[in-house]
Amino acid sequence: MKADVEAIFSKVDFINRYKKISESNQRDCGMPYQVKKKELIELFQKCGFNDIKYFSEDKYYQVEYINISNDLSVSLNFYLRWEEVDFVLDIHSAKEVIKINGPFGYVAQKLGERNFIRRPCFCSKDELYSIIADCISLYKDLKSNLLKLDRS
């Protein structure tokens, strides 16, 4: 299964797509848009995620946790660090170790990217929403292919 999961990352062009999101969103604005928790939850709901959880102790949002099959689960978490946006992916199998977990940039390195990919940055609400929409699109492509994997 691990090889099948890795092939899905290649199929959706994960590294290049995330690299493009990062490279087109590198800026230092000093004082980024101050987003409210309610706004973020509403945005994720507009993207089709209705069970958003905020963990105040660790300051992150669990956007989705889904069981793909009896032995495969996926979760997507989201952090804001000043003006940086960080999506964290966790793919877990009950049958074998799949070490494709962590922030999107770290996942890209685990998949063979040699260069560090910086977190995308935003200065405005529109920039933040654009980054989120692009990362959600990438995640949804991964998830839809993982769901197909379960049916094969």
C-alpha positions as CSV (number, residue, x, y, z in Angstrom):
1,M,0.0,0.0,0.0
2,K,2.9,2.4,0.8
3,A,4.0,2.3,-2.9
4,D,0.5,2.9,-4.0
5,V,0.1,6.0,-1.8
6,E,3.5,7.4,-2.9
7,A,2.3,6.9,-6.6
8,I,-0.7,9.0,-5.8
9,F,1.4,11.9,-4.7
10,S,3.3,11.6,-8.0
11,K,0.0,11.3,-10.0
12,V,-1.4,14.6,-8.5
13,D,2.0,16.3,-9.0
14,F,2.2,17.2,-5.3
15,I,5.7,18.5,-5.2
16,N,5.4,20.8,-8.2
17,R,1.9,22.1,-7.2
18,Y,3.0,22.9,-3.7
19,K,6.2,24.5,-4.9
20,K,4.2,26.7,-7.2
21,I,1.9,27.7,-4.3
22,S,4.9,28.5,-2.1
23,E,6.9,30.4,-4.8
24,S,3.9,32.6,-5.8
25,N,3.2,33.5,-2.2
26,Q,6.5,34.7,-0.7
27,R,6.3,38.2,0.8
28,D,7.2,40.0,3.9
29,C,4.5,42.4,4.8
30,G,5.4,43.0,8.4
31,M,1.8,43.0,9.6
32,P,-0.4,40.3,8.0
33,Y,-4.1,40.4,7.8
34,Q,-5.5,39.4,11.3
35,V,-7.8,36.6,10.5
36,K,-10.5,35.5,13.0
37,K,-11.2,31.9,13.9
38,K,-14.8,32.2,12.8
39,E,-13.7,33.5,9.4
40,L,-11.4,30.5,8.9
41,I,-14.0,28.0,9.9
42,E,-16.5,29.6,7.5
43,L,-14.0,29.5,4.7
44,F,-13.3,25.8,5.2
45,Q,-17.0,25.2,5.3
46,K,-17.3,26.9,1.9
47,C,-14.7,24.5,0.7
48,G,-16.9,21.6,1.8
49,F,-15.5,20.8,5.3
50,N,-18.2,21.0,7.9
51,D,-16.6,19.4,11.0
52,I,-13.7,21.8,11.6
53,K,-12.2,21.6,15.1
54,Y,-9.9,24.1,16.7
55,F,-7.4,22.9,19.3
56,S,-6.5,26.0,21.3
57,E,-3.7,24.4,23.3
58,D,-1.7,23.6,20.1
59,K,-3.3,26.4,18.1
60,Y,-4.3,24.4,15.0
61,Y,-7.4,23.5,13.1
62,Q,-8.3,19.9,12.2
63,V,-9.9,20.5,8.8
64,E,-10.8,16.9,8.2
65,Y,-10.2,13.4,9.6
66,I,-11.5,10.6,7.3
67,N,-11.3,6.8,7.3
68,I,-10.5,5.9,3.7
69,S,-10.9,2.2,4.6
70,N,-10.7,-0.1,7.6
71,D,-6.9,0.3,7.7
72,L,-6.2,3.7,6.1
73,S,-7.1,7.1,7.5
74,V,-6.2,10.7,6.4
75,S,-6.3,13.9,8.3
76,L,-5.6,17.5,7.2
77,N,-4.6,20.1,9.8
78,F,-4.0,23.8,9.4
79,Y,-1.8,26.3,11.2
80,L,-1.3,30.0,10.9
81,R,2.1,31.2,12.0
82,W,2.2,34.9,11.8
83,E,1.9,35.4,8.0
84,E,2.8,31.8,7.1
85,V,0.2,29.2,6.2
86,D,1.0,25.6,7.0
87,F,-1.1,22.6,6.1
88,V,-0.2,19.3,7.8
89,L,-1.1,15.9,6.3
90,D,-1.3,12.7,8.3
91,I,-1.8,9.4,6.4
92,H,-2.0,6.4,8.8
93,S,-2.3,2.7,8.0
94,A,-3.1,0.1,10.6
95,K,-1.3,-2.6,8.5
96,E,2.0,-0.9,7.7
97,V,4.1,2.2,8.4
98,I,3.5,5.0,5.9
99,K,5.9,7.8,6.6
100,I,4.3,10.5,4.4
101,N,3.2,12.7,7.2
102,G,3.9,16.3,8.2
103,P,3.7,19.8,6.8
104,F,3.3,19.9,3.0
105,G,6.9,21.2,2.6
106,Y,8.3,18.3,4.7
107,V,6.1,15.8,2.8
108,A,7.6,17.1,-0.5
109,Q,11.1,16.4,0.9
110,K,10.1,12.9,2.0
111,L,8.9,12.3,-1.6
112,G,12.3,13.3,-3.0
113,E,12.3,17.1,-3.2
114,R,15.9,18.2,-2.5
115,N,15.2,21.9,-1.8
116,F,13.4,23.2,1.2
117,I,10.0,24.6,0.2
118,R,9.0,27.6,2.3
119,R,5.5,28.0,3.7
120,P,3.3,30.3,1.7
121,C,2.9,33.8,3.1
122,F,0.0,36.2,3.0
123,C,-0.5,39.9,3.7
124,S,-4.3,40.2,2.9
125,K,-7.5,38.3,3.3
126,D,-7.6,37.6,-0.4
127,E,-4.0,36.2,-0.4
128,L,-4.8,33.9,2.5
129,Y,-8.0,32.7,0.9
130,S,-6.2,32.0,-2.4
131,I,-3.5,30.0,-0.6
132,I,-6.1,28.0,1.3
133,A,-8.1,27.3,-1.9
134,D,-5.0,26.1,-3.7
135,C,-3.9,23.8,-0.9
136,I,-7.4,22.5,-0.4
137,S,-7.6,21.7,-4.1
138,L,-4.3,19.7,-3.8
139,Y,-5.6,17.9,-0.8
140,K,-8.9,17.0,-2.5
141,D,-7.0,15.6,-5.4
142,L,-5.0,13.4,-3.1
143,K,-8.0,12.3,-1.2
144,S,-10.1,11.4,-4.2
145,N,-7.2,9.2,-5.5
146,L,-6.8,7.6,-2.1
147,L,-10.5,6.8,-2.1
148,K,-10.1,5.1,-5.6
149,L,-7.2,3.1,-4.1
150,D,-9.6,1.6,-1.6
151,R,-12.0,0.5,-4.3
152,S,-9.3,-1.3,-6.4
